[in-house]
Amino acid sequence: MTDPDWEPIMKIASAIVTNKGGRTCHAAIVSRELGIPCIIGTGNADEVIKTSQEITVACCEGEQGNVYEGILKFEVERLNLEEIPKTKTKIMMNVGIPEQAFSQGMIPNDGVGLAREEFIINSHIGIHPLALIEYDKLKEKAKNDQRVAGVVYKIDEVTSVYEDKKQFFIDKLAEGVARIAAGFYPNDVIVRLSDFKTNEYENLVGGYLFEPKESNPMIGWRGASRYYDKMFMPAFELECKALYKARSEMGLTNIKVMIPFCRTPEEGKRVIDLMAKFGLVQGEDGLEIYVMCEIPSNVVCADEFAEIFDGFSIGSNDLTQLTLGLDRDSALVAHIYDERNNAVKRLIKQVIQTAKEKGRKIGICGQAPSDFPDFAEFLVECGID
């Protein structure tokens, strides 16, 4: 399996094959964004495929991918983009890699429904935000701790032209987000605030100093619960300042903001109030704030969330695993994981109906519509925007 640390390598890979993982694991999601073939959950790929062996990875032959020995011949089918029909339902894109924004922006689209910060933070920054904030304290501690000294050395190496280390984080995140927003301007670009889990944050430079050990990070200290926590709040302030810079200083007001993993309406209010304190005021210069609908509570209390947020984006990947009570990264239960399960579809239909009744926008950023044409049809019939 892969995690955000692998993304720089994944960017230069021709294909990805893993032993473990399900259809919505990290490798599957990122490979779709990169436009490269990916086969997950093979069980023994690292035993069968040898280093430097020439193979062909094919994901165009149905639901199951295949790995062939040798390099096979293939045909390229080209489509005339002008002949693609315009749909009433808006087709937005999932984008996380700034370098690809301008080329992806040339594809017929209605904007970006999900712009992930994680790739920018992992690849363009690489340092835990709290390590940058606590830089002076770390320098002092480094005198008696070799591991901390290594962290300080790495920070100095990466941020050599920055006297204010916090500004490095703000500038790099703002640049990455701005590049995506510019690539799709003037269409909306919905930027999801950071949603690293504790084990993923720990992998950043200096992360081990600030991240707790959790038994189940997938449903632990992530998303909204981090932002207002006194330990992480200074880091959240840097995120907000970066988005403010991209919107206000660079003029990219097509940037909207989305809050992930917001468990309760009360959490939503706290985060929105905190964002305003850090310069991101809902409604100012057209700023809209959305919430991910990826927890059953988001559906059950959708009427309350609709009073707080400007819209919803259904995160069908997490919503499915939390509804069915399974780990979406586990190959052992991958056969049960299905967004088309009646329980999941009922929740999705319910939240779309509530959003419509409350006059709120609603979309989906999970990959089910691209995997299953019948699921896309279901969403359209429900009235998704």
C-alpha positions in Angstrom: 0.0 0.0 0.0 1.0 3.6 -0.4 0.6 6.8 1.7 1.2 10.5 1.1 5.0 9.9 1.5 4.9 7.9 -1.7 3.4 10.7 -3.9 6.6 12.2 -5.3 7.6 8.7 -6.5 4.0 8.0 -7.8 4.3 11.1 -9.9 7.1 9.6 -12.0 5.7 6.0 -12.1 4.2 4.5 -15.3 1.9 2.3 -13.2 1.2 1.1 -9.7 0.7 -2.4 -8.4 0.2 -3.1 -4.7 -0.2 -6.2 -2.5 -2.8 -4.7 -0.2 -5.6 -2.1 -0.4 -9.1 -1.6 -1.6 -10.7 0.3 -4.5 -10.7 3.5 -2.4 -7.2 3.3 -0.8 -4.6 6.0 -1.2 -2.9 4.3 -4.2 -6.2 4.0 -6.1 -7.2 7.6 -5.4 -3.9 9.2 -6.3 -3.3 7.1 -9.4 -6.7 8.3 -10.8 -5.6 11.9 -10.3 -2.3 11.2 -12.0 -4.0 9.3 -14.8 -1.9 6.2 -14.5 -3.0 2.5 -14.3 -3.2 1.0 -10.8 -4.0 -2.5 -9.6 -4.4 -2.9 -5.9 -4.8 -5.9 -3.5 -3.0 -8.5 -5.6 -1.6 -10.2 -2.5 1.7 -11.3 -3.9 2.8 -8.7 -6.6 6.2 -8.1 -4.9 6.9 -11.9 -5.1 5.8 -12.4 -8.7 7.1 -9.2 -10.3 10.9 -8.9 -10.3 13.0 -5.7 -10.2 13.7 -4.3 -13.7 11.3 -6.8 -15.3 9.3 -5.4 -18.2 5.6 -5.7 -17.7 2.3 -4.3 -19.0 -0.3 -3.1 -16.5 -3.7 -3.0 -18.0 -6.8 -1.5 -16.3 -9.0 -1.3 -19.5 -10.3 -4.8 -19.5 -13.2 -4.6 -17.0 -13.4 -4.4 -13.3 -10.3 -6.6 -12.7 -6.9 -5.3 -13.7 -4.2 -7.5 -15.3 -0.4 -7.6 -15.3 1.2 -9.1 -18.4 4.7 -10.2 -18.9 6.6 -8.1 -21.4 5.5 -4.9 -23.2 2.3 -5.5 -25.2 1.2 -3.5 -28.2 -1.7 -1.1 -27.7 -3.9 1.3 -29.6 -4.7 4.9 -28.6 -8.3 6.1 -29.2 -8.6 9.8 -29.5 -11.8 11.8 -28.8 -12.9 15.2 -30.1 -13.6 17.2 -27.0 -16.0 19.5 -29.0 -18.2 16.5 -29.6 -18.7 15.7 -25.9 -22.2 16.7 -24.9 -22.8 19.3 -22.2 -24.7 17.9 -19.2 -27.2 19.6 -17.0 -25.4 18.1 -13.9 -22.1 19.9 -13.4 -18.9 17.9 -14.0 -16.2 19.1 -11.7 -12.8 17.5 -11.1 -10.7 16.2 -8.2 -7.3 17.8 -8.3 -4.4 17.7 -5.9 -1.3 18.3 -7.9 -0.6 21.9 -8.8 1.8 21.0 -11.7 -1.1 19.4 -13.6 -3.7 22.1 -13.1 -3.3 24.0 -16.3 -3.3 20.8 -18.5 -6.3 19.4 -16.6 -8.0 22.8 -16.9 -8.1 22.3 -20.7 -10.4 19.3 -20.3 -14.1 20.3 -20.5 -15.2 20.9 -16.9 -17.2 23.0 -14.5 -14.4 23.6 -12.0 -12.8 21.7 -9.2 -15.0 20.0 -6.7 -12.2 18.8 -4.5 -8.7 20.3 -4.4 -6.7 18.5 -1.8 -4.0 20.3 0.3 -2.2 17.1 1.3 -0.1 16.7 -1.8 1.1 20.3 -1.6 2.0 20.0 2.1 3.7 16.7 1.6 5.6 17.4 -1.6 6.2 21.2 -1.6 6.6 21.8 2.1 7.4 18.4 3.7 7.8 19.8 7.2 5.2 19.6 10.0 3.7 23.1 10.4 4.3 23.0 14.2 8.0 22.3 13.7 8.2 25.5 11.7 6.2 27.4 14.3 8.4 26.0 17.1 11.7 26.4 15.2 13.5 28.6 17.7 12.6 26.1 20.6 13.8 23.2 18.4 17.1 24.9 17.8 17.7 25.2 21.5 16.6 21.6 22.1 18.9 20.4 19.2 22.0 21.2 21.3 21.3 18.1 23.4 19.3 15.9 21.1 20.7 14.5 17.9 17.4 13.6 16.4 16.0 17.1 16.9 19.3 18.4 15.4 18.5 16.4 12.3 15.1 18.1 12.1 16.6 21.5 12.5 19.2 20.8 9.8 16.4 19.7 7.4 14.3 22.8 8.1 17.4 25.0 7.5 18.1 23.2 4.3 14.6 23.5 2.9 13.8 27.1 4.2 17.2 28.7 3.8 15.9 31.9 2.2 13.2 32.3 4.9 14.1 34.0 8.2 10.5 33.5 9.3 9.9 29.8 8.9 6.1 30.1 9.3 6.1 32.3 6.2 7.6 29.4 4.2 4.6 27.3 4.9 2.1 30.1 4.1 3.9 31.0 0.8 4.3 27.4 -0.5 0.7 26.4 0.3 -0.6 29.6 -1.2 1.4 29.1 -4.3 0.2 25.5 -4.8 -3.5 26.4 -4.2 -3.2 29.5 -6.4 -1.8 27.4 -9.2 -4.8 25.1 -9.2 -7.2 28.0 -8.9 -5.6 29.8 -11.8 -5.7 26.7 -13.9 -9.5 26.6 -13.7 -10.3 30.3 -13.3 -13.0 31.6 -13.3 -14.7 28.4 -12.4 -15.0 27.5 -8.7 -12.2 25.6 -7.1 -13.3 24.1 -3.8 -10.2 23.6 -1.6 -10.5 21.1 1.2 -8.6 22.0 4.3 -5.9 19.6 5.4 -7.1 16.1 6.3 -3.9 14.2 7.3 -4.4 11.5 9.9 -1.9 11.5 12.8 0.2 8.7 11.3 0.5 10.8 8.1 1.4 14.0 9.9 4.0 12.1 11.8 5.8 11.3 8.6 6.5 15.0 7.9 9.8 16.4 9.1 9.5 16.9 12.8 6.1 15.3 12.9 7.1 12.7 15.5 7.5 15.6 18.0 3.9 16.7 17.8 1.7 13.8 16.8 0.2 11.4 19.3 0.0 7.6 18.7 -3.5 6.5 17.8 -4.8 3.0 17.5 -7.2 4.0 14.7 -6.1 7.2 13.0 -8.8 6.9 10.4 -11.5 7.9 12.9 -9.2 9.8 15.3 -7.7 13.3 15.5 -8.4 14.5 12.0 -10.3 17.1 10.1 -12.3 19.7 12.0 -11.4 18.4 15.4 -7.7 19.4 14.9 -8.4 23.0 13.8 -9.8 24.3 17.0 -7.6 22.1 19.3 -5.2 24.4 21.2 -2.3 22.2 20.2 -2.9 22.4 16.4 -4.6 25.8 16.2 -1.4 27.7 15.4 -0.9 25.4 12.4 -4.5 25.9 11.3 -3.8 29.7 11.4 -1.1 29.2 8.8 -3.5 27.3 6.5 -6.0 30.1 6.7 -3.4 32.7 6.0 -2.3 30.8 3.0 -5.8 30.6 1.6 -6.3 34.3 2.4 -3.2 35.2 0.5 -4.3 33.2 -2.6 -7.8 34.8 -2.5 -7.1 38.4 -1.4 -3.5 39.1 -2.5 -3.5 37.1 -5.7 -7.1 37.8 -6.5 -8.2 34.2 -7.0 -11.7 34.6 -5.4 -12.9 31.5 -7.3 -11.4 29.6 -4.3 -14.0 28.2 -2.0 -13.1 26.3 1.2 -14.3 23.0 2.5 -14.1 21.5 6.0 -13.5 17.7 6.2 -14.6 15.3 8.8 -16.8 17.7 10.7 -18.6 15.4 13.2 -21.1 17.9 14.7 -22.8 21.2 13.8 -21.1 22.7 16.9 -17.7 21.8 15.4 -18.7 23.5 12.2 -19.6 26.7 14.0 -16.3 26.7 16.0 -14.2 26.2 12.8 -16.0 28.9 10.9 -15.6 31.4 13.8 -11.9 30.5 13.9 -11.5 30.9 10.2 -13.0 34.4 10.4 -10.5 35.2 13.2 -7.7 34.2 10.8 -9.1 36.3 7.9 -11.4 33.9 6.1 -14.8 35.4 6.6 -17.8 33.5 5.2 -19.5 35.7 2.6 -16.7 38.2 2.3 -15.5 38.6 -1.4 -17.8 35.7 -2.2 -16.2 33.2 0.1 -18.3 30.1 0.4 -17.6 27.4 3.0 -18.7 23.9 2.4 -18.6 20.8 4.5 -17.7 17.2 3.6 -20.7 14.8 4.0 -18.7 11.7 4.9 -20.0 10.7 8.3 -23.5 9.4 9.0 -24.1 12.3 11.4 -23.6 14.7 8.5 -26.7 13.1 6.9 -28.8 12.7 10.1 -28.2 16.3 11.1 -28.0 17.7 7.5 -30.7 20.3 8.2 -28.5 21.7 11.0 -25.3 21.6 8.9 -27.3 23.4 6.2 -27.9 26.4 8.5 -24.1 26.8 8.9 -22.5 25.9 5.6 -23.1 27.0 2.0 -23.1 23.5 0.6 -22.1 19.8 0.9 -19.8 17.5 -0.9 -20.5 13.8 -0.4 -17.3 11.9 0.5 -18.7 8.6 -0.5 -15.4 6.8 0.3 -15.5 7.5 4.0 -19.3 7.6 4.2 -19.4 4.0 2.9 -16.9 2.6 5.3 -18.5 4.3 8.3 -21.9 3.3 7.3 -20.9 -0.4 6.7 -18.4 -0.4 9.6 -15.4 -1.6 7.7 -11.8 -0.5 6.8 -11.8 0.7 3.2 -8.0 0.0 3.0 -8.4 -3.6 3.9 -8.3 -6.2 1.1 -9.9 -8.7 3.4 -13.3 -6.9 3.4 -13.0 -5.2 0.0 -15.7 -7.5 -1.4 -18.2 -5.9 1.1 -17.2 -2.3 0.4 -19.7 -1.0 -2.2 -21.1 2.5 -2.5 -24.1 0.9 -4.2 -25.2 -0.8 -0.9 -28.8 0.2 -0.1 -27.8 1.7 3.3 -25.3 4.0 1.6 -27.6 5.0 -1.2 -30.4 5.8 1.2 -28.2 8.1 3.1 -27.0 9.8 -0.1 -30.5 10.2 -1.3 -31.6 11.7 2.0 -28.8 14.3 2.2 -29.4 15.4 -1.4 -33.1 15.9 -0.6 -32.3 17.9 2.6 -29.8 20.1 0.7 -32.4 20.8 -1.9 -35.0 21.7 0.6 -32.6 24.0 2.4 -31.4 25.7 -0.8 -27.8 24.4 -0.4 -25.5 23.2 -3.1 -24.5 19.6 -3.1 -22.0 17.5 -5.0 -19.9 14.4 -4.7 -16.2 14.0 -4.5 -16.0 10.2 -4.1 -15.1 8.1 -7.1 -18.2 5.9 -7.3 -19.7 7.8 -10.2 -16.6 7.2 -12.3 -16.4 3.5 -11.3 -20.1 2.7 -11.8 -22.2 4.4 -14.5 -25.4 3.2 -12.8 -24.3 5.1 -9.6 -23.9 8.3 -11.6 -27.4 7.8 -13.0 -28.7 7.3 -9.4 -27.1 10.6 -8.4 -28.6 12.5 -11.3 -32.1 11.0 -10.5 -31.7 12.2 -6.9 -31.1 15.7 -8.2 -27.4 16.2 -7.3 -25.9 19.5 -8.5 
